[in-house]
């Protein structure tokens, strides 16, 4: 401190803190050699408290107001300094101003997932985050446990500690609540208040802090679990999966038929879907009465067809008939079966000729000139 500052401190003895920051918890008033004169003026504004420290020991504290520092209003400091009849010369003491307003917009969250046993899903991992407010209620405890000799103490210096305390309390709360993960959202308000009380219990006496408000904003499951839940929900909305598949295959066949640019690939896809639908329809109509004796089926002929240079199949006669009715198998389609042993146009195979109906008559001769 320069000479001018020294003279100013000796002539103007007003002790105050004009706080323009919302995130400063405590601030030490700067004095030349910590000297305070008899009759000095102490101004403590609303939302502040002033604490005197003499030779490393906590002394008197003052709430909001305007004070003239004398022996009468410094009883603890008078005892420490041995002032029996008042004092005339300056005395040495440190003055700390502590912000007692609520500090808002503070965030908390779980740095790592919390393991818990869920009634619906078994062992799962949960993440959570939220907001809270903090307030200093016991400045002496705060000075003793956290601030020490710092000239300024900011929220960032304690925020990490508060996050760890809240996350630990949240893990204990969720583990003991036995609430299913799917029901946590319906209990956010109740759980938030329980979490606030558990946090206050850990910081009020030890650090002189209070947590007036604490909110759980979200509790989330791992991404892969959320995707599985979305799939399960979608299946529940769909309902009958077989009918949904038939509907999807019908839409695909219609789209393939309306897309002439699809070429052979679209024909192959439509043929495969048509045969698959025929399989399902045949399976759905093939039930028998309970208890009825079912004779062993006769060996059925199986056929393979050539689509875009690839073999598709095997298909039975019922499926081949369905394909012919849909226009996906015609007389020129190459077919193969163990009985004929080679690729042959379907129109030349006697067993398949019936599925195409009688051949078309030849065209009439042209009219005579």
C-alpha positions in Angstrom: 0.0 0.0 0.0 1.4 3.4 -0.9 1.7 6.5 1.2 -1.5 8.1 -0.1 -3.5 4.9 0.7 -2.0 4.8 4.2 -3.0 8.4 4.9 -6.5 7.8 3.5 -7.0 4.8 5.7 -6.0 6.8 8.8 -8.2 9.8 8.0 -11.3 8.0 6.7 -12.3 5.3 9.0 -15.5 3.8 7.4 -15.7 0.1 7.1 -18.1 -1.2 4.5 -18.5 -3.6 1.5 -20.3 -2.4 -1.6 -20.9 -5.7 -3.3 -21.6 -5.7 -7.0 -21.2 -9.4 -7.5 -23.8 -12.1 -7.0 -21.3 -14.9 -6.6 -18.9 -13.7 -3.9 -19.6 -15.4 -0.5 -17.0 -13.6 1.7 -14.7 -10.6 1.3 -12.0 -9.2 3.7 -12.0 -5.4 4.2 -8.5 -4.1 3.3 -6.8 -2.0 6.0 -3.3 -0.7 6.5 -1.8 -3.2 9.0 -5.4 -4.0 9.9 -5.6 -0.9 12.1 -9.1 0.3 13.2 -9.5 3.5 15.2 -11.7 4.1 18.2 -15.1 5.3 17.0 -14.7 4.0 13.5 -18.0 3.6 11.5 -19.1 0.1 10.4 -21.8 -0.1 7.8 -23.4 -3.5 7.2 -25.9 -3.6 4.3 -28.9 -5.9 4.0 -27.9 -9.4 3.0 -24.5 -9.0 4.8 -22.8 -9.9 8.1 -19.5 -8.6 9.4 -17.2 -10.7 11.5 -14.1 -9.4 13.4 -11.1 -11.7 13.7 -8.4 -10.8 16.2 -5.1 -12.6 16.2 -6.6 -15.6 14.4 -9.6 -15.9 16.8 -13.2 -15.2 15.8 -14.6 -12.2 17.8 -17.7 -10.1 17.4 -20.2 -10.3 14.5 -22.7 -7.7 13.3 -25.9 -7.9 11.3 -27.2 -5.2 8.9 -27.0 -1.7 10.4 -24.7 1.3 11.1 -22.4 1.0 14.1 -19.8 3.1 15.8 -17.1 0.8 17.0 -16.5 1.2 20.8 -15.9 -1.0 23.7 -19.6 -1.3 24.4 -20.4 -3.1 21.0 -17.2 -5.1 20.8 -17.5 -7.2 24.0 -15.6 -10.2 22.7 -12.8 -8.2 21.2 -12.5 -6.1 24.3 -12.0 -9.2 26.4 -9.4 -10.5 24.0 -7.5 -7.2 23.9 -7.8 -6.6 27.6 -9.7 -3.3 27.3 -11.1 -2.7 30.7 -11.9 1.0 30.4 -12.1 1.5 26.7 -9.3 2.2 24.2 -7.9 5.3 22.6 -5.3 4.1 20.1 -6.0 2.2 16.9 -6.4 -1.6 17.3 -5.6 -4.4 14.9 -8.3 -6.7 13.6 -9.5 -8.2 10.4 -13.0 -7.6 9.2 -14.7 -10.1 7.0 -18.0 -9.4 5.2 -20.1 -12.5 4.5 -22.9 -12.5 1.9 -26.1 -13.9 3.5 -28.3 -13.6 0.4 -29.4 -16.6 -1.6 -27.0 -17.4 -4.4 -29.1 -18.7 -7.3 -28.5 -20.4 -10.7 -26.3 -23.2 -9.2 -26.2 -26.5 -11.0 -25.7 -30.0 -9.7 -25.4 -33.4 -11.4 -24.1 -36.9 -11.1 -20.6 -37.1 -12.6 -20.9 -40.9 -13.0 -24.0 -43.1 -13.4 -25.6 -44.4 -10.2 -26.1 -48.2 -10.0 -29.4 -49.3 -8.5 -31.7 -52.4 -8.5 -34.9 -51.7 -10.3 -38.1 -53.7 -9.9 -38.8 -53.6 -13.7 -35.4 -53.7 -15.3 -33.1 -55.2 -12.7 -29.7 -53.6 -12.2 -29.6 -50.3 -14.1 -27.6 -47.1 -14.2 -29.2 -43.7 -13.6 -27.9 -40.1 -14.2 -29.5 -37.0 -12.7 -29.1 -33.2 -12.8 -30.9 -30.2 -11.3 -30.5 -26.7 -9.8 -30.2 -25.4 -6.2 -29.7 -22.2 -4.2 -27.2 -21.7 -1.4 -27.1 -19.3 1.5 -24.6 -18.6 4.3 -26.4 -18.7 7.7 -23.4 -19.1 10.1 -20.6 -16.8 9.0 -18.3 -17.9 11.8 -18.5 -21.6 10.9 -18.0 -20.6 7.2 -14.9 -18.6 8.1 -13.5 -21.4 10.3 -14.1 -24.3 8.0 -13.8 -23.0 4.5 -12.6 -19.4 4.1 -9.6 -19.3 6.4 -7.3 -16.4 5.4 -8.6 -15.9 1.9 -9.2 -12.3 1.0 -12.1 -13.2 -1.2 -14.1 -16.4 -1.4 -16.2 -17.2 -4.5 -19.0 -19.6 -5.2 -16.8 -21.6 -7.6 -14.6 -22.6 -4.7 -17.3 -24.5 -3.0 -19.6 -25.4 -5.9 -17.7 -28.6 -6.6 -18.0 -29.7 -2.9 -21.7 -29.0 -2.9 -22.2 -31.0 -6.1 -20.4 -34.0 -4.6 -22.5 -33.7 -1.4 -25.8 -33.5 -3.4 -24.8 -36.4 -5.7 -23.9 -38.6 -2.7 -27.2 -37.7 -1.0 -29.1 -38.5 -4.2 -27.5 -41.9 -4.5 -28.5 -42.7 -1.0 -32.1 -41.4 -1.5 -32.7 -43.3 -4.7 -31.2 -46.5 -3.3 -33.5 -46.4 -0.3 -36.7 -45.1 -1.9 -37.5 -48.4 -3.8 -39.2 -46.3 -6.5 -39.1 -47.8 -10.0 -37.2 -45.9 -12.6 -40.4 -45.4 -14.6 -42.1 -43.8 -11.6 -39.3 -41.4 -10.7 -40.7 -38.6 -12.8 -44.0 -38.7 -11.0 -42.1 -38.2 -7.7 -39.7 -35.3 -8.6 -41.3 -32.8 -6.2 -41.2 -35.2 -3.2 -37.8 -36.5 -4.0 -36.4 -32.9 -4.5 -37.5 -31.9 -1.0 -36.1 -35.1 0.6 -32.8 -34.5 -1.2 -32.7 -30.9 0.0 -33.2 -31.9 3.6 -30.5 -34.6 3.3 -28.1 -32.0 1.8 -28.9 -29.4 4.5 -28.2 -32.0 7.2 -24.7 -32.4 5.8 -23.7 -28.8 5.4 -25.6 -26.7 8.0 -23.6 -27.3 11.2 -20.3 -28.2 9.5 -20.0 -25.4 7.0 -22.7 -22.9 8.2 -24.6 -23.1 4.9 -28.2 -23.6 4.0 -29.9 -24.9 0.8 -33.2 -23.0 0.6 -34.2 -24.6 -2.7 -33.2 -27.7 -4.6 -34.8 -29.2 -7.7 -34.4 -32.5 -9.6 -34.8 -31.5 -13.2 -34.2 -34.9 -14.9 -33.3 -38.5 -14.2 -32.3 -40.4 -17.3 -31.4 -44.0 -18.2 -28.4 -45.0 -20.4 -29.0 -44.3 -24.1 -29.1 -48.0 -25.1 -31.8 -48.7 -22.4 -33.9 -45.7 -23.6 -33.7 -47.1 -27.2 -34.9 -50.5 -26.0 -37.8 -48.8 -24.1 -38.7 -46.9 -27.3 -38.7 -50.2 -29.3 -40.9 -51.8 -26.6 -43.3 -48.9 -26.7 -43.5 -49.0 -30.4 -44.3 -52.7 -30.4 -47.1 -52.0 -27.8 -48.6 -49.3 -30.1 -48.4 -51.6 -33.2 -50.3 -54.4 -31.4 -50.7 -57.5 -33.7 -47.3 -57.9 -35.3 -48.4 -60.4 -37.9 -51.1 -58.1 -39.3 -48.6 -55.2 -39.2 -46.1 -57.2 -41.3 -48.8 -58.0 -43.8 -49.8 -54.4 -44.0 -46.1 -53.4 -44.5 -45.6 -56.0 -47.2 -48.7 -54.9 -49.0 -47.5 -51.3 -49.0 -44.1 -52.4 -50.3 -45.6 -54.4 -53.2 -47.8 -51.4 -54.1 -44.8 -49.1 -54.1 -42.8 -51.5 -56.2 -45.6 -51.8 -58.8 -45.9 -48.0 -59.0 -42.2 -47.6 -59.6 -41.4 -48.6 -63.1 -37.8 -47.5 -62.8 -37.1 -50.2 -60.2 -36.5 -52.8 -62.9 -35.7 -56.4 -62.1 -34.7 -55.5 -58.5 -38.2 -54.2 -57.7 -39.7 -57.3 -59.4 -37.5 -59.6 -57.3 -38.4 -57.8 -54.1 -42.1 -57.9 -54.9 -42.0 -61.5 -55.8 -40.2 -62.4 -52.5 -42.7 -60.4 -50.5 -45.6 -61.9 -52.4 -44.4 -65.4 -51.6 -43.8 -64.5 -48.0 -47.4 -63.2 -47.7 -48.6 -66.4 -49.4 -46.7 -68.4 -46.8 -48.4 -66.5 -43.9 -51.8 -66.8 -45.5 -51.4 -70.5 -46.0 -50.1 -70.9 -42.5 -53.1 -69.0 -41.1 -55.6 -71.1 -43.1 -53.9 -74.5 -42.4 -55.2 -75.1 -38.8 -57.1 -78.3 -37.9 -59.6 -79.1 -35.3 -58.2 -80.0 -31.9 -57.8 -83.7 -31.4 -58.3 -84.6 -35.1 -55.8 -87.1 -36.6 -53.7 -85.4 -39.2 -52.3 -87.8 -41.9 -48.7 -87.3 -42.9 -48.5 -84.9 -45.9 -47.6 -86.1 -49.3 -44.2 -85.0 -50.5 -44.8 -81.8 -52.4 -42.9 -80.6 -55.4 -40.6 -77.7 -54.8 -39.6 -75.1 -57.3 -36.9 -72.6 -57.7 -37.2 -69.6 -60.0 -34.6 -67.4 -61.6 -34.8 -63.7 -60.8 -32.1 -61.3 -62.1 -29.6 -64.2 -62.5 -30.2 -65.4 -59.0 -32.1 -68.4 -57.7 -35.1 -67.7 -55.4 -37.0 -70.4 -53.5 -37.9 -73.1 -52.8 -41.6 -72.5 -53.4 -44.5 -75.0 -53.4 -47.3 -75.1 -55.9 -49.6 -72.9 -53.9 -46.9 -70.2 -53.8 -46.2 -70.6 -57.5 -49.9 -70.2 -58.2 -50.0 -67.0 -56.1 -47.0 -65.6 -58.0 -48.7 -66.4 -61.3 -51.9 -64.6 -60.3 -49.9 -61.6 -59.2 -48.1 -61.5 -62.6 -44.7 -62.2 -61.0 -44.3 -65.7 -62.6 -45.1 -66.2 -66.3 -44.6 -68.9 -68.9 -41.1 -67.6 -69.8 -39.9 -67.6 -66.2 -37.1 -70.1 -65.8 -37.8 -72.7 -63.2 -35.9 -75.7 -61.7 -36.9 -78.6 -59.5 -35.2 -81.9 -58.6 -37.7 -83.7 -60.9 -36.7 -81.9 -64.1 -33.1 -81.4 -63.1 -32.5 -78.3 -65.4 -33.7 -74.7 -65.8 -36.7 -74.8 -68.1 -39.3 -72.1 -69.0 -42.4 -72.5 -66.8 -44.7 -72.8 -69.7 -42.9 -76.0 -70.9 -43.4 -77.8 -67.6 -46.5 -79.8 -67.5 -47.0 -79.6 -63.8 -46.9 -75.8 -64.0 -49.0 -75.3 -67.1 -52.3 -75.4 -65.1 -51.4 -72.3 -63.1 -51.3 -70.1 -66.2 -54.7 -71.2 -67.6 -55.3 -72.1 -71.3 -52.9 -70.5 -73.8 -54.1 -67.4 -75.6 -55.5 -68.2 -79.2 -53.3 -67.0 -82.1 -54.2 -63.6 -83.5 -56.7 -63.5 -86.4 -55.2 -63.1 -89.9 -55.0 -59.6 -91.3 -58.0 -58.5 -93.4 -57.7 -59.0 -97.2 -56.7 -55.9 -99.2 
